[in-house]
Amino acid sequence: MRILLPLPDRDFDVTEVAVPWKLLTDLGHEVVFATEHGDGPPAADPLLLTGVLFGRLGAEPEPREFYERLTGETAFRRPVAWADLRPETYDGLILPGGHAPGMRQYIGSGLLREKIAEFWRLDRPVGAICHGVLALARTRDPATGRSVLADRRTTCLPGYMERTAYYLTAWRRGRYYRTYPAYVQDEVVAALDDPAQFERGPIELRRRGTATDDTPAFVVQDGGYLSARWPGDAYLFARRFAAMLT
């Protein structure tokens, strides 16, 4: 099956892109990347490759290895332009996250939201993780004017995670962890019919799910929609999404 994975030109999350790509392609699926203009390979947030503070708070070694492989793939080096996307030609859509300033190109794009809305109406699997949920929350159903997430259960980057990362690093990185003035959770919850549809998941700040251990991970599935909180959920998120494709 063909899975569409849109990206900004820079600053996306290493793990949230590389892990789903690796697990899905290992299962025989084709992952198609798309950027605003399709004019060359995008680039992940460099601090997640080297470490945000003192070599820490970045991606784990295995996702970094996956990303290194990904950068050599033709599909990654020659992305499709958003304007050229035909949503009906894809079997699934994944919206990854990231928090550095370059993500605003992707989260804030009206054109990309139009393509997301077209795909949403096809009723095919859609997965979003971290700030990728924000792109969905901002996407409106043309028929109702409401967010496409209005009647769905969902998670996203919880406010406590975003606040903690910001408070720990602001002295060195400024507003690096604050993509927008509003917290992701606040904006996502505001798009829902009922705040109770938001599921925060267990409190977790350090442990991450791995290829063999989903204990710290958390995802929410509501029909054909799957959401996750942060890079620590990426392995479970990718496996659940693969299951939805079948």
C-alpha positions as CSV (number, residue, x, y, z in Angstrom):
1,M,0.0,0.0,0.0
2,R,1.0,3.6,-0.5
3,I,1.3,5.8,2.5
4,L,1.6,9.6,2.3
5,L,3.8,11.4,4.7
6,P,4.0,15.2,4.3
7,L,6.9,17.1,5.9
8,P,8.1,20.7,6.2
9,D,11.4,21.6,4.6
10,R,13.2,21.4,8.0
11,D,12.8,20.7,11.7
12,F,10.6,17.6,11.8
13,D,11.0,15.1,14.5
14,V,13.6,12.4,13.6
15,T,11.9,9.5,15.5
16,E,8.3,10.3,14.4
17,V,9.3,10.1,10.8
18,A,12.1,7.5,10.7
19,V,10.4,4.8,12.8
20,P,7.1,4.7,10.9
21,W,9.0,4.8,7.6
22,K,11.2,1.8,8.7
23,L,8.5,-0.4,10.1
24,L,6.1,0.3,7.2
25,T,8.6,-0.3,4.5
26,D,9.9,-3.4,6.2
27,L,6.3,-4.7,5.9
28,G,6.3,-4.0,2.1
29,H,4.4,-0.7,2.1
30,E,5.5,2.3,0.0
31,V,6.0,5.6,1.9
32,V,5.7,8.7,-0.3
33,F,7.1,12.0,1.1
34,A,5.8,15.4,0.2
35,T,7.1,18.9,0.9
36,E,5.7,22.3,0.0
37,H,7.5,22.7,-3.3
38,G,9.0,19.2,-3.7
39,D,12.4,20.8,-4.6
40,G,14.8,18.6,-2.7
41,P,15.2,16.5,0.4
42,P,13.8,17.8,3.7
43,A,15.9,17.9,6.9
44,A,15.1,16.8,10.4
45,D,15.6,19.0,13.4
46,P,19.4,18.9,13.8
47,L,19.3,19.3,17.6
48,L,17.4,15.9,17.8
49,L,20.4,14.3,16.1
50,T,23.1,15.9,18.3
51,G,21.1,16.5,21.5
52,V,19.2,19.5,22.7
53,L,21.2,20.0,25.9
54,F,24.6,18.5,26.6
55,G,24.0,15.8,24.0
56,R,20.7,14.7,25.6
57,L,17.0,15.1,24.9
58,G,17.5,14.0,21.3
59,A,16.5,10.9,19.3
60,E,17.6,7.5,20.5
61,P,20.4,5.7,18.6
62,E,18.1,3.3,16.6
63,P,15.8,6.0,15.2
64,R,18.9,8.1,14.3
65,E,20.2,5.1,12.4
66,F,16.9,4.7,10.6
67,Y,17.0,8.4,9.7
68,E,20.5,8.0,8.3
69,R,19.3,5.3,6.0
70,L,16.2,7.3,5.1
71,T,18.2,10.2,3.8
72,G,19.6,8.0,1.1
73,E,16.2,6.9,-0.2
74,T,15.0,8.2,-3.5
75,A,11.5,8.8,-2.2
76,F,12.9,11.0,0.5
77,R,15.3,12.9,-1.8
78,R,12.6,13.5,-4.4
79,P,9.4,14.4,-2.5
80,V,6.2,15.3,-4.2
81,A,5.0,18.9,-4.0
82,W,1.9,19.5,-1.9
83,A,0.1,21.1,-4.8
84,D,0.6,18.0,-6.9
85,L,-0.9,15.6,-4.3
86,R,-3.9,13.5,-5.3
87,P,-5.1,12.1,-2.0
88,E,-7.2,9.4,-3.6
89,T,-4.0,7.7,-4.8
90,Y,-2.9,6.9,-1.3
91,D,-4.1,4.2,1.1
92,G,-3.0,5.9,4.3
93,L,-1.8,9.3,5.7
94,I,0.7,9.9,8.5
95,L,1.2,13.4,10.0
96,P,4.4,13.4,12.1
97,G,5.4,16.2,14.5
98,G,8.3,18.3,15.6
99,H,8.4,21.5,17.6
100,A,11.3,23.6,16.2
101,P,10.4,26.8,14.2
102,G,10.5,25.1,10.7
103,M,7.4,23.1,11.6
104,R,5.2,26.2,11.2
105,Q,5.5,25.9,7.4
106,Y,3.7,22.5,7.7
107,I,1.3,23.1,10.6
108,G,0.3,26.5,9.3
109,S,-0.2,25.6,5.6
110,G,-3.7,26.2,4.3
111,L,-2.9,24.2,1.1
112,L,-1.7,21.2,3.1
113,R,-4.9,21.4,5.2
114,E,-7.0,21.3,2.0
115,K,-5.2,18.1,1.0
116,I,-5.6,16.6,4.5
117,A,-9.4,17.4,4.4
118,E,-9.6,15.7,1.0
119,F,-7.9,12.6,2.3
120,W,-10.0,12.6,5.5
121,R,-13.2,12.4,3.5
122,L,-11.9,9.2,1.8
123,D,-12.3,7.4,5.2
124,R,-8.9,5.7,5.0
125,P,-6.4,5.3,7.8
126,V,-5.0,8.6,9.2
127,G,-2.3,8.7,11.9
128,A,-1.0,11.8,13.7
129,I,1.6,12.1,16.4
130,C,2.6,15.0,18.6
131,H,2.3,18.3,16.7
132,G,0.9,16.4,13.7
133,V,-2.4,16.3,15.6
134,L,-2.4,20.1,15.6
135,A,-2.4,20.0,11.7
136,L,-5.6,17.9,11.9
137,A,-7.2,20.0,14.6
138,R,-6.8,23.0,12.3
139,T,-8.2,21.2,9.3
140,R,-11.9,22.0,8.7
141,D,-14.5,19.9,7.1
142,P,-15.8,22.0,4.2
143,A,-19.4,20.7,4.7
144,T,-19.6,21.8,8.4
145,G,-16.8,24.3,9.0
146,R,-15.8,22.3,12.1
147,S,-12.5,20.6,12.8
148,V,-12.2,17.2,11.3
149,L,-11.4,16.0,14.9
150,A,-14.5,17.6,16.4
151,D,-16.2,14.3,17.1
152,R,-13.1,12.1,17.6
153,R,-11.2,10.8,20.6
154,T,-7.6,11.8,20.4
155,T,-4.3,12.4,22.2
156,C,-1.5,14.8,21.2
157,L,1.6,16.3,22.9
158,P,0.3,16.8,26.5
159,G,0.7,20.2,28.1
160,Y,2.8,18.9,30.9
161,M,5.4,17.5,28.5
162,E,5.5,20.7,26.5
163,R,5.8,22.9,29.6
164,T,8.5,20.7,31.2
165,A,10.7,20.6,28.0
166,Y,10.3,24.4,27.7
167,Y,11.2,25.1,31.4
168,L,14.2,22.8,31.3
169,T,15.7,24.3,28.2
170,A,14.6,28.0,27.9
171,W,17.8,29.3,29.5
172,R,19.8,27.8,26.6
173,R,17.3,27.3,23.7
174,G,14.8,30.1,24.3
175,R,11.4,29.2,22.8
176,Y,12.7,26.2,20.9
177,Y,10.0,24.0,22.5
178,R,7.2,26.5,22.1
179,T,6.2,26.3,18.5
180,Y,3.2,28.5,19.1
181,P,2.0,30.7,22.0
182,A,-0.8,28.3,22.8
183,Y,0.1,24.8,24.0
184,V,-0.7,22.0,21.6
185,Q,-3.0,20.3,24.0
186,D,-5.0,23.5,24.5
187,E,-5.5,24.1,20.8
188,V,-6.4,20.5,20.1
189,V,-8.9,20.3,23.0
190,A,-10.5,23.6,21.8
191,A,-11.2,21.9,18.4
192,L,-13.2,19.0,20.1
193,D,-16.9,18.9,20.7
194,D,-16.2,17.8,24.3
195,P,-12.9,18.2,26.2
196,A,-13.5,14.6,27.6
197,Q,-12.6,13.3,24.1
198,F,-9.0,14.2,24.8
199,E,-6.9,11.4,26.4
200,R,-3.7,12.5,28.0
201,G,-2.3,9.0,28.8
202,P,-0.1,8.1,31.7
203,I,2.4,10.6,33.0
204,E,5.7,9.9,31.3
205,L,8.8,12.1,30.8
206,R,11.8,9.8,30.4
207,R,10.9,6.3,29.2
208,R,10.2,5.6,25.6
209,G,8.7,2.7,23.8
210,T,11.1,0.6,21.7
211,A,11.0,-2.1,19.1
212,T,10.5,-4.7,21.8
213,D,8.8,-2.8,24.7
214,D,5.6,-0.9,24.4
215,T,5.1,-0.5,28.2
216,P,5.8,3.3,28.3
217,A,3.9,4.0,25.0
218,F,0.4,5.3,24.5
219,V,-1.9,5.7,21.5
220,V,-5.5,6.4,20.9
221,Q,-7.5,4.8,18.1
222,D,-10.9,6.0,17.1
223,G,-12.1,4.2,14.0
224,G,-9.7,4.8,11.2
225,Y,-7.9,7.6,13.1
226,L,-4.8,6.9,15.3
227,S,-3.0,9.5,17.5
228,A,0.0,9.5,19.7
229,R,1.8,11.9,22.0
230,W,5.5,12.1,21.4
231,P,8.5,10.2,20.0
232,G,8.3,7.7,22.8
233,D,5.1,6.4,21.2
234,A,6.5,6.0,17.7
235,Y,7.1,2.3,17.6
236,L,3.6,1.4,19.0
237,F,2.1,4.1,16.7
238,A,3.7,2.6,13.6
239,R,2.7,-1.0,14.5
240,R,-0.9,0.0,15.2
241,F,-1.1,2.0,12.0
242,A,0.2,-1.0,10.0
243,A,-2.5,-3.1,11.5
244,M,-5.1,-0.5,10.4
245,L,-4.0,-0.8,6.8
246,T,-5.0,-4.5,6.8
